[in-house]
Amino acid sequence: MTTTPSPLSSPLRSAIRCHDFIETFSLGLEDMVTLEIPQARLCYEKLCQKIGAPLPAGMTSHDEMLSVADRESPLRLRHLCPAGCQNASLAPVVYLHGGAWQIGSVETHQGVAASLANHLGRVVVSVDYRLLPDVSYRDLLEDCLVAVRHLSQTQPPAALVGDSAGARLVMDVTRVLSAESSPAPSPYHAETVLGLVYPPLDPVLSLDADDERTLGPTAPLLSREEIVSMWQVVVEGDASGSYAPSPAHSRFAPAKRIEVLSVEHDPLTAPLEAAIATWQAQGADIGYRCAPGMVHAALHAHHVLPEMGVAWRDFCGALKGRIDDA
């Protein structure tokens, strides 16, 4: 009997259909359902390494370990330096990975962070923040703040970039830093450029069956119910309310200059587009693009999903233009 291997049975190097990506990613997520959290995180790491982009030629990396008060282990910052980046004076870009704040690491999202560094032509620093439910949302937000403050001692980051849960952390980091530097909240903290890839905005703890204003329709790889469950884990572990700034992110632009990337099939896209309209009305300069036919998590496979690759390249190009013009 002849068997046909899965299109994703080995690390990806050539173009695939989104259907194939969804199938393999879904199977990988299903394998995690019955596992304890430590094992699930290892399983997710293997899945992301399988589908993720390889390091660009000439890319180098090193890990910096920060000793932080009240942490049992050092905070790891992975510095990714693209080939030909000889100008040490260029400010780095901070990258915060996704994973529902419960899984993910500098390992799972190395392909994304390395591609970002390659497109921007400067060092990207990926932050290995702690995860829920091991700690509270306030704790992992503090990890990200520690990383930005540490880098700022030498040179303030040129931009903060994140995908999914990491993009929400980018907004929260910016809000905290803005409050520290101004007596009143300001969306224009230090002119920092933000890059947001399909971020969750305001906490959603329940949904009516026919309510598609708070969240869009369920899509492959991310359902409305999964988003609610994700937020419930956040709320249960954080009595400080750090996950719910006032005013809400949907009603208050997190920065003056923002590049945003979404995908067509994602419950987070509808509320994101509504928020962008609000931010623009407040005077924020927003660049926005939506990858047609793509789904949440497709960024992992941007190197082999043509539509995602084009949208990601354009997003990075626009981000680079904003940074270089600063």
N, C-alpha and C positions, 0 to 999 in steps of 0.2 A: 504494500500500500504506500502510495506517495503522499507525503504531507507537505503543506505549504507553510513556511515559517511566517510568523507575524512580521509585518513591516517594521515593528519596533523591537524585534527580538535581539538586536544588538545596538550599540551606540549609534545614534543617528548621524548620517553624513550627507544624505541626499533628500530631495523634496518629498514630502508625504502629503496625504490628504488630512484635513482636520478630523474627518471621521476616524481615521486610524489612530490619531493622537488621542481622541476622546476615549476610544475603546481601550487602549493600553493604559492610559492614566486612570480610567475608572477601575480597571482590574487591579491596578496597584493600590488604589485607595480601599478597595474591597478587602484586600489582604490585610489591611491595617485594623479593620473594624473590631476584631476579637482580641487584638493584642493589648497588653499593658502599654502605658505611655512610653516608657523607655524603648521597648521593642518597636512600637509604632514609629517612633522617630528614626530609628535605624532603617526600618523598611522604607520610609519616605526618602531618606538619604539615598538609598540604593536606586529607588525609582527616579529621582531627579538626576542622579549621575548617569542613568541609562538614557534618559531623553535629553539631557542638557547639552548646551553648546560646548565644544571643546575650547580650551584656552587658545586665543589668537597667537599666531607665531610671534615669538620674541617676548611674550608677556612674562613678567616675573612677579613673584609675590613673597611677602614675608609677614609673619604674625607678630604683632606687638601685644604684650600681656600687661594690662594695667592692674595694679593692686588698688582695690577700692574698698573703702570702709563699709562694714556690714555685709560684705559678700564673702561667701566661703571659698570661692575660687576667683582667680583674676578674670578680668573682662578682656576678651580677645578681640583685637582689631586686625583685620586682614587688609594689608596694603597691596593693591594690584596696580602694577606699573606697566603701561604699554611700551612696546618697542619704540625707540626713537624719542622717548620723553626725556629729554636731556635738561630741560629747564626746571631746576629744583625750586625756583621761586614761584611756580604756578601753584595756586591754592588747590588743595584737594577737594574732592566731592565725597560727601558721606552718603552711603547707601544702606537702607534698612530693609531687610528681607521680609517677605510675606510668610504665610503659614497659619493664619487664624490665631496668631499669638501663642499657639500651643505646639506647633512643630516648625521645622525649618531652622537653618543655621547658615553660617558662612560657607559651609560645604554644599548644602542643597542648592544655593543660589549663586554659586561661584561663576557659573557660565553667564548669568545675567550681569553680575557685577563686572566681570572681565570684559564683556562686550561693551558695557557702558564706558569703561575706562578706555577701551580701544577707539570708540567713536568720539569721545571727548578729547583724547590726546593728553590726558592728565591722570594722575593717581586717583583711584577710587578707594575709599576706606570702608570696608564692609564690617558692620558691627554685630558681634555674636551675643546679642542681649539674651537675658534669661527668659524663660517661657512659663506660661500658665499651664497647669494650676500649681506648679512648684512654688511660684511667688505670685504676688498681686500685680495687677496692671500698673500700679504706681511704681513698683520695683523695676519692671522692665522699661518703663518710660524713663526712670532715673538712670538706668544703664545708658540709654541713648543720649540723655543730657550730659552725662559724665563724658561720653566719647566726644561730643561736640565741643564741650568746654575744654577738654584736654587738647584737642587739635587747635582750638582757637588761641591757646597760649603761644603757639608758634605763628599760626596764620589762620584767620577765620575761614571755614570752608566756603568754597565758591558757590556751592549749591547743596541742598539736601534732597535726596531722591529715594523713593520707596515704592514697592509694589504691594497691592492688596493691604493686608494688616500693617505692613511696614509703611505704606503711604499714609495711613491714619496716624501712625506714630510720628511721621514727619510733620504733620499738621499740629499734633499736640506739642512736640518739641518746640516748634516755632511759636506757638501760643505762649508757652511758659517763658521762653526767652524774651518775647515781646513784653510780657507783663513785668519781667525783671528790669527791663530797660526804660519803661515808661510808666508814669502814674496811672495812665488809662490804657486799656488794651489797644494795640495798634496793629493793623495787618501789614505793616511795612517795616518789620524788624530788620535793621541793618542792611536793607536792600537785598536780602538773601533771595536767591532764585530757588524755587521749588520745582521738583519733577514728581508728578503723582501718576501712578499706573493703577487703574481700577480700584480706587480707595473706597472702603466703607466710610460713610459719613456719620450721621447721628445714630446712637444706640437704638436698636429695634428689638423690643422684648416680647412683642406679641403682634399678630397680624389677623385682620379679618380676611376671610376667604376671598372676597372680591376686591380687596384693597391693593391696587397696583400703583398707588401714588407714593407710598412709603418705600416700597421695593417694586422693581419690575417683575415680569414673569419668571418663574423658575426656568433654568437653562441647564444644559449638560454641564456636569462637574461642579455646579453650585446651585443649590435650591434655596428658596426663600426660607424654608424651615431650618436649613443649616446655618443661615446667617443669624436667625433668631437664637439658635442654640449657642452659637459662637459668642454672641453678646451676653447671654445668660451666664456663661462661664466667667466672663469679665466682671459682671456685676456681683456675682456670688463671692468673688475673692477680693473685692476692693471696696472697703467701707469708706474710703476717702472721696470717692466720686471723681477721681482724676480722669475717668473716661468720658465725663460729661461736662465739658467746659461751657461757660455761659458768656456770651451768646453761643449757640450751637454752631458748629463748623458750616452747616448748610446755609446759615444766615449771616455769616461773617467771613469775609475773605481772609485766608490764613497768611497771605503775602501779597505784595504788589505785583510780582512777576511770577507766573506759574505756567508750566507746560503740563498738559494733561493727556493721558492716553487711556482709552477705554476699548472695550470689545463689544461687538454687536449683540451677542447672546450672553447676557449677564444681568442678574437682578439688580446689581449695583449701578448700572448705567443710567437708568431713568432718573433716580434721585441725584446722581452726579451731574447730569446735564441741567437739571433744575437749579442746582447749587451754582453751577458755572454762570448761568444767566443772572443770578443774584449777585455774584462776585463782580461780574462785569458792570452791573448797574451801580456798584459801589466805587467803580473806577479802577478796579484791578485789571491788569493787562494779562489776558489768558489766551494761550495757544491751545487749541483742542483738536484732537483727531481720534477717530473711532475705527478700529480694524474690522473691516467687513467680514462677516461669516465666522469670526473667531469667538472663542469662549474663554472664560476665566481660567487662568493657569497656562494659557497658550504662550505666554512670554517665555516659559522654559524652553519651548521648541521654536523660538523665533528664527533659528538658523535653517530650519527645514520646512516651516510653514510660510509660504511666500507672502500671503496677505499680512501675517503678523510681522514678518521680516521687514516689509516695506514700511509699515506703520511705526515699528520700533526704530528703524533707521531715520525716518523723518522726525520722530520725537526727539531722538538724540541729537540730530542736526539742529533742530530749533533750540534745544537746551544749550548746545555748544555756542550757538550764536548769541544767546542772552548772556552767557558767562563771559565770552570773549569781549562783548561790548561793554561789560560793566566797568 
